[in-house]
Amino acid sequence: MATLTEERLAAERLTRNQVNGFLASWGGWLLDGMDSSIFALVLTPALTELLPKSGIAVTPGNLGLWGGIGFALFLVGWGLSTLWGPVADRFGRARTLMWTILVYSLFTFLAGFAQNVWELMVFRFLAGLGIGGEWSMGGTFVAEEWPESRRKMGAGYLHTGYYIGFIVAAVLNLFVTPAFGWRVMFWIGIVPAFLVAFIRYGVHEPQRWQRVETHTRREGFGRFLSGIFAPHYLRRTVGNALLLSVAMIGLWAGTVYLPTAITQLSTAAGLDKVTTVHLASYGTMLTAAFTVFGCLLMPILAEGIGRRATLAVMFLCMFLAVAGDFGWVFYHGSVQSFYYLLPVLGFGGADFAVFTLWLPEQYSTDVRATAFAFATSIGRFLGAAITFLVGAGVSYFHSLGTPIALTSIAFLIGLALLGLVPETKGCALPD
């Protein structure tokens, strides 16, 4: 007769579909991170080539403005990807995951063929449509398919993929951009498309979704969106969207402009181009490494002090790092001193992993993907507006520092909004 411990281990052992589904979601999220960070890493060389072809002078102000427009359009595309949620609730998580990966990999690849700044902006917008859906699809799949005893750690593990993707992109940038140019970095973005075959033949839909499939397939898409605004969900849906908006502002204003800030500090210090590229890549890798650490630590913190308190800690880290690095060090320090706060910035960036755990716990299976996609996507519209304003601020001030430092205020607002969302510590995933 099996012992209680043996029975428990057998119950917790992951099935082939749970492993394959996680690998597909994690791999897709890793390649998402790689593709989404490519633009930040090659922003300066790409715009330096394309702006003159578009009849626009290459100045620090124009680089900042068009960089901001590029990030903003990417976020608008990501915001529109909320439509993937109802698709996944009706037709399945794994099926929808395949389509999101195809969309973002194809248009990242095509960005490498852009002949002017307008084409590059269009391709970034379309890539955002795909990337925005992958997180919600992968996060929903892992939450529903993994056993309850492992689901919380699975959320942390899953989100490491995005930031390991940052590291992969930074390593590629070390070797590819100096030798082959910025276009090749975008062409590498086609790699995620190869995941689709693995998902098609190696991953089945979660059993939780299969139990409601007959019901959801009869529903219209509008029903899923209206469902997350039902009276018992309204407060948390609005709260989650606002909190994600705060996180988006911090990511796209602080982290995404990080390579450009290091590049400008290095150039001002008289460093050569190769050293400058290397320092920008090293800064990205250091920040991403501490975000991975934060993702792994997140489930332990969330189970110990709760979801709200964990998110509050990470918001405070983001506030201190963004305000400190861009508001003070950028004007009064060196490249070396700019690096000191990057671990804090990186750890704070794991705030997104909290949502990977927290969001699925707040909704039932029939609307879970819609709620996840809405919360993680709709905030991008506000993030896009703020990012555009940052770009305009860079053009006005002729500096990255002040406009980006001002975005740190969003994290203080986020702390005041935490009460809108229920604490789910100790709660099982609802059916």
N, C-alpha and C positions, 0 to 999 in steps of 0.2 A: 504493500500500500504506500502510495506517495505521501511524503510528509507535507505539512502545511506550507513550509518554505518552498518545497519543490512545486507544489500546486500554484503558489503565488508567482514564482518565477515563470512557470509555464503560461500563466495568465498574462504576464507582462511582456512575454517575448513577442517581438514584432513579427508580423506576417510578411510574406514576400511583397504583397501589395502595399503594405505600410512602408516598407523600406524603399521600394521602387517609387512610390508616390512622393516620399520625402526627398529622395535623390533628384527627382525631376523638378520638384518645387524649389529645392535648395540650389540646384544647378541653374535653373531659370533665373532665380533671384540673384545669384552670383553674376551671371552674364548680363542681367539687368543693370547691376551696379557698375559693371565694366562699361557697358554701352552708354549709360547715363553720365558717367564721369569723363568720357572721352572728350566731350565738347569743352569741359572746363580745362582739361589738360592741354588741348590744342587751340584754345580760343585765340591767343595772341597770334601765332603763325597763320592760322586759317583766316582770321579777319584782316591781317596785314596783307595777305594776298588778294582776298576777295573784295575788300572795300574799294581799292582803286578801280577794279573792273566794274564796279557799280557806280562809279563817278563820285565816290565819297573819299575825302582825305583821311589818311591814317594819322590820327592824333590820339593822345591819351583819352580825351573826352569822347571821341567817336568810338574808340575801342570799348570804353565802358558802357556807352549808350547801346551799341549794337550787341555787346555781350549780354546786357540786361534784356534787350528785346528777344534774343535767342533763348535765354532762360525762361522768360515770361511766356513765349509761345509754346515752349516745351511743357510748361506747367498748365497752360490752357488745354493742350492736347491731353495731358494727364487728367485734368478735371473732367473732360468729356468722357473719359474711360469709365466713369461711374455706370455707363450703360452696360458694361460687361457683367455687372452684378445680377440684374434680372435675367440675362442670358444664362448665367451659371445656375441660378436657382431653377430655371425652367429646363435647361438641357444638360446640366451636369458640370461638375468642377473640372474634371480632367479634360473634357472636350474643349471647354472654353479656354483653359490654360494653353492648349496647343495654338489656338488662334491668336492669343495675345503675344506669344513668343514669335510667331511668324511675322506679325505686324511690326513689332519694334526692331527685329533683326533686319528685316528687309529695308526699312527706311533709314536705319543707321548706316547700312551698307551704301545706299544710294546717296547719302550725304557726302560721301567721298568723291562723288562725281560733280558736285555743285560747281558752277562756273561763275556765279555771282552771289552776293549776300542774300538776295531774295530767294533763290533756290535753296540755299542752306537753311534759311528760316522755315520754309515749307516742310522740308524733310525732318527738321527737328520737331515741328508740330505733330507730324504724322507718327514719328517714333514715340512721342509722348503718349499717343492714344493706346499703343500696345503696352508700354512699360507700366502705365498706371494700372492696367488690369492684372498683371502677373502677381503682384503682391497680394491682392485680395483673393485671387484664385488659390494660390499656394497656401496662404494662411488659413483659409477656410478648409481646404483639403486636409491639412495636417491636424487642425483642431478636431475635425469630425472623424478622421480615420484612426488616429493614434489612441491607444488606451488611456483612460483617465489618469492612471498613475504616471504616465510619461508625457502627457499632453503639454504640461507647463514647461518642461525642459525642451520639448520639441519646438515650442514657440521661440525660445531663445536660440536654439541651434539654427532654426530656419533663417532667422534674421542676420546671422553672421555672414550668410552668403552674399548679401548685398555689399557689405563692406570689404569682404575678401575680394569681391569684384573690383572695388576701388584700388586695392593693392595690385591686383593683376593688371589693371589699366595703367597704373603708375609704373610698374616694372616694364610693361611694353613700351611706355613712353620714353623710358630711359634708353632703350635700344632702337626702337622703330623710328620715332620722330626725327632724331638727329641724322639717322642714316638714310631714311626713305621718305620722310616728309609726313605732314599731317594727314594727307588723304588715306594713306595705308592704315592709319589708326581706325578710321571709319570703316574701311573695307573689312577689317578684322571683325567688325560688328555683325557680320553674317553668321558667325559661328553658332549662336544660339539656335538657329533654324534646325540644326542637326539633332537637337533634343526632341523635336516633334515626333520623329519616328519611334524613339524610345517610349515616349508617352503613349503614342497610338497603340503600340503592341504590348507594352509592359505595365500599364497602370489602369486599374479599374476604378469606377466611381465608389466613393465611400458608402458603406452600408447605411449610414444615417440618412444620406440623401436618397438612396434607393428606396427606403421605406416611405418617403413622401413623394417619390417621382410621379406616381400615377396622379396624385393630386396637383402637383405643381405644373405638370405638362398641360393641364387644362386651363391654367390661369393666363390672363393677359399680362403683358409686361407692366402695365400701369398698376396692376394690383400689388406687385412686389414693392414698388416705390411708395404707394399709399400705405402699405402695411407697416413700414418702418416709421410712419408718422401717425400711427394709431395712438390714442390717448396714453396708453401704458408705455409706449416707446418714444413719444415726442420729445420729452425733456432730455433723455440720454442721446437721442439721435442728433439733436441740435448741439448738445454739449460735446459729443465726440467730434463733430465737424469743426467746432470752434477750437478744440484742443489740438486737433490735427493741423488746423490752420497755423497755430502758433509754432508747432514743430516744423511745418513747411517753411515758414519765414526764416527760421533759424538755419535750416539746412541749406536753402538756396541762396540766402544772403551771406551767411558766414562760411559754410564749408565749401560751396561751389566756387566762391571767389578766392578761396585759399591759394590755389596755384598762381593766380594772377597777382595776388598781394606779394607772395614770395618772389615772383618774377620781377616785380617792380622794385622791391627792396634790394634784390641782388643786382639789378641793373644800376640802381642809384649808387651801390657800393663799388661799381666798376668791375664786376665779375664778368667773365666771358660767357658766351651763349651756352656752351656745353655745360659748364658748371651751374648756370642758372636753371637749365632744364633738369639737371640732376637734383638740385635743391628743391624745386617744385615737386618732383616725384617723391623725394624722401619725405617731404612734409605731408603729402597726401597719404603715404604709406604709414607714417607714424600716427596720424590722426585715425586712420582706418583701423590700425592694430588695436588702439585703445577702445574703439567702438566695438570691435569683436569681443574684447574683454568685457565690456559693459553688457553686451548681449548675453554672454555666458553667465554673468553674475546676476542678470535681471531676474530670472525665475526664483533664485534664492532670496533676493531682496523682496520680491513681490509676495512670496509666501511668508516672509518674516514680518515685514512692516506694512504690507498691503500694496495694492496697485496704485492708489492715489499718492501715497507717500513716496513710492519709488519714482513715479513720474515727477513729483515735486523736486526730488533730489537732482534728477537729470536736467530739469528746466533751470534750476539754480546754477548748475555747472555750465550750461549753455550761456546764460546771462553773463556770468563772470568772464568766460573765455572770449565771447564775442566783443563785449564792452572793453575788456582789457587789451586784447590783441589789436583790434581795429581802432579803438578810441584813444589808446595811449601808445602802445608799442610801435604801431605803424608810423607814428610821427616822431617818436622820441627814442626808439630803440633800433636794433640791428636785426638782420636775418636770424642770428643766433638767439637773441632774446625773444623773437617772435615764436620760436619753437617751444619756449618754456610752457606756454599755455595750451599747446596743441594736445597733450594728453587729456587735459580737462575738457577741451572741446570735443575730443573723440569720445570720451566716456559719456558726455551729455548727449551725443548723437545717438546713443542706444535708446533714447526715448521712444523711437519708433518700434523697438522690440516690445515695449510695454503694450502698445496697441495690438500687436500680433497676438498676445496672450489675452488682453482685456476685452477687445471687441467681440470675439466669438462667444464669450461667456455671457453677453448681454442680450442675445437674440436667439429665437428658435430656428430650427433647421430650415423651415420653408422660406425665411427671408434673410438668413444669415449672410449669404454672399452679397445680396443687395445692400444690406446695412454696412458691411465691410467696405464694399466698393464705394458707396456714397461717402462714408466718413473719410476714407483715405484719398478720395478724388476731389470732392467738392471744395475742400479747403485749398486746393491748388489754384482756384480762381482768385481767392484773396492773396495767396502766395504769389501768383502771377502779377497781380496789381502792385504789390509791395516790391517785387523784384524789378518791375518796370520802373517804379519810382526810384529804386536804388540806382538803376542804370542812368536815369535822368539826373539824379543827385550827383553821381560820379561825373557826368558831363558838366554840371553846374559848378561843382566844387573843384573839378580837375583833380580829384583824389578819391580813392576807394574808402579811405578810413572813416570819415564822419558819417556818410550815408549808411554804411554797413553797421557801424557801432550803434546807430539809433535803432536798428531793428532788434537789439537786445531787450528793449522795453517790452516787446511782445511777450517775452517769457514771464515777466512780472504780471502781466495781464492774465497769462495762462494759469498762474498760481491761484488767482482769484476765481477762475472758472472751474476748478477741480470738483467743487461741490455739485455740479450739474450731473455728474456721472456716478452711478451707484458703485459702491465697493463690492467686489465679487470674490474677495479672498475666502477660500474654503468652500466655494460653490462649484458643483459639478456642471459640465456643459449641458445646457438644456436641450431637450429633444424638439 
